[in-house]
Amino acid sequence: MFEGLSDRLGGVLDKLRKRGALKESDVKEAMREVRVALLEADVALPVVKTFITNATERAIGADVLRSITPGQMVVKIVHDELKNMLGDGEEINLAATPPVPILIVGLQGSGKTTSSAKIALHLTKKRNKKVLLASLDIYRPAAQQQLKVLADDNGLGILPIVMGEKPVSIAKRAMDMGRKEGYDAVILDTAGRLHIDMELMSEVAQVRDAVNPVETLLVTDAMTGQDSVNVAKEFAEKVGITGIVLTRVDGDARGGAALSMRQITGCPIKMLGVGEKIDEMEAFHPDRIANRILGMGDVVSLVEKAAENIKAEDAEKMAKKLRKGQFDLNDLLSQLKQLQKMGDLSGIMGMLPGMGALKKQMSQTKLDPKLLTHQEAIILSMTPKERENPALIKASRKKRIAAGCGLSVQDVNKLLKQFQTMSTMIKKMGKMGKKGLFGGMPKMDPAMLEGGDMPDLGNLPKGLTGGGGGLPPGFPGMGGGGGMPPGFPGFGKKK
């Protein structure tokens, strides 16, 4: 969502970094370009004015102009102001007598029902809470059934449906069931409308008064831009909301809604829907978003994602093999499966510092999204002996493998060539010693590290970090030496 803004700001701030000394005119010119970039990203005008005023005042101060690295200091100021604009990161408040009522409100089509299930799963997995779901939407066809299916498929508690029951009665019955069956929280999914009207607001207000929710979360679509800010403002004034859940953050929206929401409504963004899958709901961390916008990556989120999808024991086993320089096609298959679990490759690359250029190369080469699936199919078409000893695979075996997976012999050759490149690199790594994922990464600006902006990676689990922080040594295709290996799927060396 923030790619366009990130590219624009990156270009402006790179010019400042390259200059040894800055004049006041240089700073003002850069801030003019930052203003244009924010407006193009659909950030609300009052928010842009406040941002530019604050950043300019700090950036032309004596401490910056006389600094040893003035360009980097200006980058840090922009980073800090982005964090201020996004507000403080707040979790969903469960500090009340259980069951804690959580009211989900919003317009029709914003993703309320799916988000309700996603939030329930997030609270269950990440915060170890027992959550009950209840649908109060008696108007949209099959809305209650939709929530029931989502709950049943993911092992979540769901209030039994009683046809003809009114929303306020459903809410009271849900709270009663929550108390009797020992639930920690009850999520109430209310009905929406195509637009804001008095009937909608009246119904939501009645439910609110009946259950007295600790959290009233507005679900709004990031793709609607400034309209979503206006909707948030209306709900904040007429119903009273305590937080915002932004959906479709993985889309091609310009990001202005997220940057404007906190300042305009005064309500914090609490959750982000980052994908269509039920487990693709993240807590909102302003500092991490600011890092991504400025191309500094989001290593902590990447490691958390790895921790969720990669078992520590598997990482340790792979680490031991890599230290010895051992790597076969079974290991490559394991890596491909782990990478697919972690989601879109482009999203993963966006979390790595300094990888913006590589992301652009990926988009320009138009990689086949089924590439990893095809490579997995090729390996699964091999016999166990062939996977352990790829040298056995000659012309006749290649034809059999290609026929088995429905691909061409050329595809099999490409995979084997990529594997050979990776295997050679890993053998060299085994001789040179483990450097870790970020051994070759560009260093961060020292000014960025002031004030504790960047998280400490030294305290991450050793099973995931290989004892050195960062990602596991066995992380898909990303071993020591930093960056992506020459043989990583779809990234061969240029001829």
N, C-alpha and C positions, 0 to 999 in steps of 0.2 A: 504493500500500500504506500510505503514512503519512498519507493525507488526514485520517482521523478524528483522529489524534493531533495533526496540524498545526493543525486547527481548534480543538481544545481548548486547546492550549498558546498559540495565537495570542490567544485570548480572554483567558486569564489574564495573559499578559505585556503585552497592550495596556493593561490597567487600570493596571499599574505604570508604563508609559511616560508615561501622562497625568498622573501625580502629580508635583508639584514636589519634594516631600521624602518620604522613607520612614521609617516607624517600624519597629522590630523586629517588632512585631505584624503589620504589613502584609506583611513578607517571609515570616513564618511562615504566615500565612493563604494567601499565594500558593503557597508550597511544598506546603501541604496539597492544594491544587487540582491542582498538578503531579503529586503522588503518585497521586491518583485517576485523572488522565488516563493516566498510565503503566500503572497496573493495568488500566484498561479496555482499553488497547492490547495486553494480554496479555504484558506484560513480567514476567519472573520476579520473585517477591517479594524474594529476596536482592539482586538487582540494583537494584530500586527503592529498597530501604533504603539501600544504599551511595550511590546517586545523590543521594537527598534529604539524607542526612547531609553529604556533601561540599559540595553546592550551598548548603545552609543556612549552614554554617560560613563559607563565603566571602561569602555574600550579606549576612550581618549584621555583617561586619567594618567597622571604622571607615572604610576607604577607600571603601566603597560608600555608607554612610549619609551621609558628608560630601561625597560627590561632587557635582559640578555637575549631572550627569545620573544620579542614582541608579537610576532605572527602567531606563535603557539599560544601565547596568553590570550589573544583575541579569540582563538578557536575555543579555548577553555571557557571564556566568558559566554560565547554563543551556546556552548554545551550546557552551562549552568542555567542560562535563561530558558533554554528548551525544557529543562527539568522543571523550572518554576512554572512554565506555561502548562505543562502536563499535570502539575500538582503532585501531591504525595501519593505513594502507592498504599492503598488500604485493602486489607482482606475483607471478605464478607464477615460481618459481625455476628458471632454466635455466643457472645457473652451475656446470656440471659437464661432464665429458668427454662429448661427444655420441656416440651418441644418448642424451638424457636421458630416463630412464623416468618416466612420470607415471601413477600408478595411480588409477583412478576407482572409487570404492566407494559403496554406498548401498543402500537398500531398493528393492524392485520398485515401479515406478510413480512414482518420484521424478524421472524424466527423465534418467537416466544416459546412455543411448545418444545422445539428441539433444544433451545437454550436451557429450558427448565431441566430437561433430562441431563444435559451436559453438566450443568452446575451441580446437580445431585450426584453425578458420577465423580466429579472433581472433589466434592466434599467427602465422599465415601472413600476415595482412594488416597487423596493427599492429606486429608485431615481426620481420617478414621472416624467418620460420623455415620450414624444410622439415619437415613433420610427417607421421608415419605413424600411421594408426589401426589398431587390432586389437581384434576382439571376442572376449572370453573367455566370453561367455554361451552355453553349449551347451544350456541347459535351456529357455529361453523360445522358443516357436516363431517362426522367422524373425528372431530378434534379430540374428544375424550378417548376414543379408541386408539388414536395415534399415540397419545402419551402412554397408554397402557402397553402398547406393543414395544415402545422404546424402553419402558421400565422392565417388562418381562424379559426382553432380549439381553438386558444388562444386569439382571439380578437386583433391581432397585424396588423399594416398596411402593405400592400404588394403592390408592383409595378405590374400593370397588365402586363401579358405576351404578347409579340409581337413576333410571330414566325419569324425566319430568321434574327433577329436583332443581330448585333455584340456587343461584350462585352463593348467596349468603348462607343458606342451609348446608351446601356442600362444604364451605369453608369451616363452619362450626363442627360438622361431622368429622372433617379431616383432623382438626385440632383435638377432638375428643379421642379419636383413634390413636393419634400421636401420643397422647398422655397415657392411654391404657396399655399400649404396646411398647412403650419405652423408646420412642424415636427422639433423636437429638434435634432434628429440624423438620419442618413441614414446608414444602415449596408449593405455593398456590399459583397455578397458571391461569390468569384471568383472560377473558375474551377481549378481542381487539376490534377496531373498526377501520374502515378505509381512510377515515379522516377523523380529526378530533371533533366530538359533538357532546352536548350536555348529557345525553343518555349514557354514553360511555363513562364520562367522568362521574356521574351520579352513581352508577353501579360500582365502580372501583372504590369510590368513597364509602359506600355502604359496607363493602367487604372489609375495607381498611378499619372502619369503626367497629366491626364485629370481632375482628381477631387482634387488633392493635399490633401490627407487624413491627418487628425489630428492624427489618430491612425491607424497603420498597425499591426494587430494582427495575429501572427502565431499560428494556431491550430495544435497541435502535440499530438500523442498518447503516453501516459506514458508507455504502455505495450511494446513499441519497445525499451526501454532501451537507451543505448548509441547511437543507430541509430538516435533517435529523437534529441539528442544533435547535431549530425553531420548535420541533416537537418536544425536545427535552425541556426547553424553557416553559412551554405550555403545561406539561405534566408537573414540573417543579412548582409552578405557581398555583395550579388548581387542585392537585392531589397531594403533592409533597413527596419527593423521592429522596432516597439516601445514597443512591449509587447508580451507575450506568454500566450496561453490558453492551459492548460494540460487537456486532456480528459481521461476517464477511470481510474481515480484516485482510484475508488472503487474496481478495479481489484486486482490481486495478483502480480502486478509488484513489483520489489524490491525497488523502491523509488530513485534509483541512478540518474535517469534522472532529477527529480525535484531538487535534491540537487546540481547537476552539472550545470544545465541550466543557472542560473544567472551568475556564475563565468566564464563560457566558452564564452557565447555570449555577456555578458554585458547588456542584456535586462531583465527587471523584469518580473516575472510571475505575471499576473494580475487576471486570473480567473482559477478555478478548476472545471472540470466536475465530480461531485461526484456520479452520478447515471444516469440511462437511462431516467428517467422522465424529462419532459420539465422544471420543476422548480428546478431541482437538479444541479444548477450552483452556485458556491460560489465565493465571492471575496477572494483573496489569502492573508492570514495574517501570515507572517513568525514566529512571536512570538507564535501564537497558534499551528502552525505545530511543532515547536521546543518543545513546552510543551507536545504535543501528543507523539512525538518520545521518550521523556524521561519519559513517564508514568505519567506526571503531569496533564493529562486531558485537557479539553478545555471547561470549565464551561460557558464561555461567549457565545460560539457558541451554546451550548446546550440550554441556556436560550433564545437566539435569535430564535432557532428552535421552542422552546416551545411557544414563543410569536407569531410566525407566525401561529401556529396550534391550540392554546388554547385561547379562548376568555377570556378576563379579568373578565367579569361578571360571566362566568361559573366557573372560578377558585375561585372567591369570594364565590359563592354559595356553592361549594364543601368544601371550607375552613371552612365555618360556620357549615356545617353538621359534618365535622370531629372533630371540637372543641367540639361538643356535643356528640361525640362518635357514631354518626349515620352513617350507611353504609348498603345499600341493593344491590340487584342484578342489579337494574337499574343504580346505581352508578358504579358498576363494568363494566357494558356494556359501559357506557360513557367513562370509563378509557381505556378500550380495543380499542375503536374507536380512541381515542386521540393518543394512543401509535402507532397504525397502521399508522396514518397520519404522524407521526414523522419519519417513515422509519424503517430501519433494526435495530433490538434490539442490535445486536453486535456493530453497529456503534454508537448507543447511549451510550452503556457501555464504549466504547473507549474514550468518552468525559469526563467521570467521573474520578477524581483523585484517584489513588490507586486501580483501578478496574481490573488491568491486570490479576490477578489470577482468578477472577470470569469469565472473558472472556475465559480463557483457559478451565475452567470447562464447560462452555457452549459448546465449540467446541468439547470437549471430550464426552459429553453426547449426542451429535448429535440431538439436538432438532428439532422436526418437524417444518419446516417453516410455516406450515398451522395451527399451534397450536392455535394462537390467533383467526384465522378465525373460527376454530371449536368451540372454547369456546363462541364466539359471536353467532354462530348458535344455540348452546344449550340454551343460555339465550333467544334468540328470539323465541324459540319454547315453552317457558313458557307463562302462562297467566299473565296479569298485577298483579293479586293478588299473584301469586306464586313468582313473582319478588320482590314484596314488603314484603312478608312474606315467606321466604324459608322453614320455619318449616312445612308448609303445604305439602311439596313435600315428599310423601311416595312412596312405591314400585310401585303401579299402575300408579301414575303420572310420575315416572321416566321412565317407559316403554313407556308411551305416548310421553314424551319429546324426548326420544332416537329415536323413530320411526319418529317423526316430523323433526328431524334434520339429520337423516340418520347415526347416530353414535350409539355406544353401551351404555348400562346402566352403564358399568364401567366408560366410559368417563364422563357421567353425575355425577356419584359419586365423581370422581376426582375433577371436577369443584366445586361441593358443599363443598367438604372437604377443598379445597384451599380457597373458599370464607369464610368458617367458621373460618379458621386460620386468614385471613386478618381482618375479622369482630372483632374477639377477640382482636387482636393487636390494632385496631383502638379505641376500647372501652377503653383499657388501656391508650392509648395516650390521649384520652379525659379527663381522670382523672389526668394524670401526667402533662398535659400542652404541648403545641406545642414546639418542639425543632427545627423543620426545617429539610430539607433533609440531611444536612451535619453534623448533631449533632454528629454522630458516626464515621465520616470519619477520617482517619489518618491525623495528622497535616502535613502541608507542611514544608519543610526544610526552616528555617529562612533565609539562604543564598540566596534562590531562590527569596525571596521577595525584595532583595536589588535592588535599581536602578529602581524600578517601573516596574519590568518584569511582575508581575501578575496584572490583571485588578482589579479595585475596583468594587465589586458587590453591594455595598451599594446604588448605585444610580439607580438600576433597578426599573421598574414600580412596584408599590406596589401590583397591581392586579395580577401580575405574581409571586411575591416573598412572598406574604402573610405577607408583612411588614418586612421581615428579610433577604432579598437577597436570591439568589439561585432559586430553582424551586418552583412552586405553591404547597401549601400543598395538593392539590388534584391531583398532578401529578401522572400518572398511577403507582399505586403500590409502590410509593416512598414517603411515609409520613415521620413523625418525627422519630428520632432515628437513622437516617443514614443507608445507605446500602439498600439492597432489603429485603422485608419482607419474612418470612418463607413460606408464601403461594403464593408468586408471581408465575405466570404461568410457570410451568416447573422447579421451584426451591424449591420443598418441602424439609422439613427436612429429613436428612438421617436416615434410620431406623437402 
